[in-house]
């Protein structure tokens, strides 16, 4: 490590080999660190059997079906509520008669609270400061409208349609990726049911071979929506499950393969390599990967940007699905993802029922950010 | 992705160097940067305000110590403040006089309740207890099945019954008494804090089983809303402690600070990996440096742990300190380093590395060139680089497809590195500190220290 500090000032003048020596020194210091810490990760936890000791024989039939009456609030309903109860900071801002420093602070705070992040918030407010400086905008109410317009403008430039190529002689493949717990399997379940309603034949491939019972979860969804279903062994190779799924879909002339993958944290190199392989394998077989959907939980904070970057690098993400927007979270990080990385937000999850997965609407989303 | 605090403060602090005391104006400038760092770490806006106020009070007039430059001093003040806010009272796990000790798990969908429930069962088992897991998440398809599989891996029994979650939880309690398990962990369905019906249901479960501990599971990636969610669950269930999940990710984890600050309840456990034993008691110091973006050191060390072969690293380290490090060893180290991913990534994670170096484009094939140069040397040359004379240089450069200048540079810098590391070894022996490198050394020491301490 000290070697690095020593060499660093000269780095600009000299080139690459400097860094390698520095890094080698670093690795050695780490070597010492590793030895000192002396905590080597033990071997993999062995894959347990499926036997259980106590309790009811099967769980699956017992589950409460998700098809409940659609009473959950829609985006529109939320907006009605929005007009009655603007978030604290915005409400205060709007009561002022003129635009002051406090107004800016309040706008900034409401954007930060919606998880837009510091950089994106600054980028959104910048053009407005010009409008106010030139007296084009003079009242808080106008400023609010201008802010929403600015945000809609920044969002509005991409196609949000799910890509399905009718002319293909082989299946369309939609790959679904994301971190643990973001809602991938549920999204596939709902998406599959919707696509079935559109008259397309669907096969769901349970590429999550890691999480216990993820396959069972997807199978339940497949049964509900009348989709074909392919799974592999627990702990097996996800690429081969997806390859099998594509092969079966091709043989049976199925229109669409929805490929589930295990949740993974984007800084886990091995698992991200595994995911790149899934993508390569999906590209190789019959059919064509027409969508790679990154599922992001609306509660996610600034880490969402890292997620989008890393997953895109591994699988060339084509769209974002924002889930769990029916909670109190605003999901503003997807605004940053779309405007900074250019990955369009395509779908929004608003509840548990199949119809609660809806197309992303920029106007509604921007309005809802300030609820 | 985001700058760590020391990088962020770099520009501001350059103006402060060589001054004995931090003035109020200095502090304000610095605090603006701290604020941004905290917001980028997802600390809640209101909590950031409180933190900044506290730090302001503690910083003005703080006298610079001899050991620390103003930059380090500010970082220390901020870091100490965060540690104090994250830590404080810890949760002491005690057991009910009349078993079983009942634990209730609650949280949003996808926060990691089921996995945390299983990991917690494993933790109790390691404490010599006999837990029973109850699957009361009857909502998500196959959630109970997931718990059963995890239970089987841990060799912990799992109880569940279709139908009503409240009844299931009650029956689970009866079952624990019947088969004589002394800890009962009840997993519940994920629910939105604003879903009145579901919040009522979990309250009913709580009433039915009277938990000794109620844990809220919070995803380390959670943004601003963590506070709202935590307050809602706390007002319904009266939370005893928080479990932070997915801390093996690269999120800064500001949610931990937010939740701790608004609930005033301890963060009891941290879930740090996919394996069932990746579950430990929470370390406020580690979390503080992570929130400030200084925690990447830990990630780096963990990655190194995964790829480095212990014996080789040990041997190389010993050789190096004795000044007997050869190009052969260097090559081996390089090859291990390659396994850690892209060089850019590794450098990016190191605190205290100058920005020019972080932003420098380092094509990974440069690594191959360095390797090629060493591959083109004879074993004797690798052991004793001083053997390399003019004609050998030409041969090596031809063999590796590089230029003589490249070979020269490598040999020269290798020599310098060796000398310096040997010096450092001597200094280390006398308990001295590498003064040239300022914070870097200290950061490493701190990072290692925080890992060593609690174990």
Interface residues (C-beta under 8 A of the other chain):
Chain A: X1 X2 X3 X4 X5 X6 X7 X8 X9 X11 X12 X14 X16 X17 X18 X19 X20 X21 X22 X23 X24 X25 X26 X27 X28 X29 X30 X31 X32 X33 X34 X35 X36 X37 X39 X40 X41 X42 X44 X45 X46 X47 X48 X49 X50 X51 X52 X53 X54 X55 X56 X59 X60 X61 X62 X63 X64 X66 X109 X112 X113 X114 X115 X117 X118 X179 X180 X181 X182 X183 X186 X210 X211 X212 X213 X214 X216 X217 X219 X220 X221 X234 X265 X266 X267 X268 X269 X297 X299 X300 X301 X302 X303 X304 X305 X306 X309 X324 X326 X327 X328 X329 X330 X332 X333
Chain B: X1 X2 X36 X39 X40 X41 X42 X44 X45 X108 X109 X110 X111 X112 X132 X135 X138 X139 X140 X141 X142 X143 X144 X145 X146 X147 X148 X149 X150 X151 X152 X153 X154 X155 X157 X158 X159 X160 X161 X162 X163 X175 X179 X192 X193 X194 X219 X221 X222 X223 X224 X225 X226 X228 X229 X232 X246 X248 X249 X250 X251 X252 X254 X255 X274 X275 X276 X277 X299 X300 X301 X303 X304 X305 X306 X308 X310 X312 X313 X314 X316 X317 X320 X325 X330 X333 X334 X336 X337 X341 X343 X346 X347 X350 X352 X353 X354 X356 X357 X360 X362 X366 X367 X369 X370 X406 X409 X410 X413 X414 X416 X417 X420 X421 X424 X434 X436 X437 X438 X440 X441 X444 X448 X451 X452 X455
